[in-house]
Each structure stands twice: as C-alpha cells, then as structure tokens.
Amino acid sequence: MRLKAEGRSKEPEYRGPWQKRPRPTAFDSSLTATLPNPQSPSYPSEHASVAGAASTVLAYLFPDKADEFKARARESAQVWVEAGLHYPSDEKAGLELGQAVGL
C-alpha cells in the first residue's frame, strides 16, 4: 500500500515476514494440496476473512445463533489448512481480520 502525502510516496513502516509468504505446498514439496494451488500469497486467508466478517454480521443480526455462526466460520477456515493451501496462522489472521471488518 502506498500513500501520497506532500508529493512523497509513503510505505508502511513495518513489513512482516509473512507478506508474500508462499503457500505450504510451494514451501515444502513433500506436501500435496487437495485443491488447485492459487497463485496468490498465503497470508492472510481471504476465505477466512470472508467467513469471519459474515459470521460477525450474522451474529449481530441473529444473536441467538451467534455461536453457531462462529463455529461455521472456524470450520470454513480450517478446511483450507487441511487442504494444504494455508498455514494455521493464515486462517487465524484471516478470521481476526474478517471479524474486525464485520464489526
């Protein structure tokens, strides 16, 4: 992300080691993905982000089913780890990001 301020380009001050992190199967050739491997970075998981946001909004609208929505979001995120396309930290960060967006 770049922001223009006073004619200068500003980069984020901190770039973590996870940015542009290869997916597990690209990092370790002994792993096999059960689904096609996307050509995008692994972190954070887009699927987990969407699941986290959706579950947060639905929990707000239907508070009596909040626990069920959160469980389904975690389940949806975990599938991508089990498929070999994401690390557990990708899913955790994606869920957290989505929950923040959903607020």
N, C-alpha and C positions, 0 to 999 in steps of 0.2 A: 504494500500500500504506500503510495506517495502522496503527500500533500504539498500544494504550492502555498508558500507563505512569503510575502515580501520578495517575490521573484526568485526564491530559492526552493529547491526540492528537499523535503524532509523525509527521512526514512524512519521507521520505528526504531527506538533506541535499542531494544533487545530483540534479538532473533534467536529463538531457542534451537536446540539441536534436532528437534522433531520436524522442523519445517522442511518440506520436500523429502521427508523420510520415505524410503522405498517400502513397498508392501512386503509382508513376511515372505512370500514366495520369491520375490525378487532379491531379498536379502539372503535367504537360505535356500539353495537349490534342492535340498533334500525334501523340502515341503512341497506338497501338491495342493493347489486350490481346487475346490469342488465346483467353482463357478469361474467364468472368464475373468481374468485379472484386469481391472480398469487401468488405464494409463495415467491416472491422477495420483497425487501423493496420498499417503495413508492417513495422515493426521490433520485435523480431527475427522471422524467418520461423518460423512454427510447423512447417511441413513440414520445414525443415532441422533444427530442434531434434529432432523425432522421428527423422529419419534419422540424425542424429549419435548420439543415445542408443542406437538399435537397433544401429548398426554397432559401437559400442563394446562393448556387451554381447555381441554375436555374435563379435566379435574375441577377447574373453576366453574364450568357450566353445569357439571353433574357431580357435586361434591360427595354424594353417597357412593359413587363408583370410582373415586379418586385412586384408591389402592389398586384396583383392577387395571386402570389405565397406566399407572406407573409400572406395574408388573409386565404389562404387554410391551411397553417401551423398552424395558430392560431385556425382555425376551427377543424383541426385534433387533436390538443392538448386538446381543450375544451371538446371533446367527452368523453374523459377518466374521466374528472371531473364529467360530467353529468351521467356517468355510475356508479359512486360511487367508482372508483378504485384509484383515485388520488385526492389530495388536490390542490387547485388553485396554491399554491406555488410550488408544484411539476412540474406543467406544465410550469410555468414561468421560473423556473430554467432550465428545460429541453430545452425550446426554446432558452434561452440565451446560454446554453452550445452548442447546435447544431449550432447556428449562429456563435459562435466563431470558432467552428471546420470548418464550411463552408468557413470561410474567408481564 
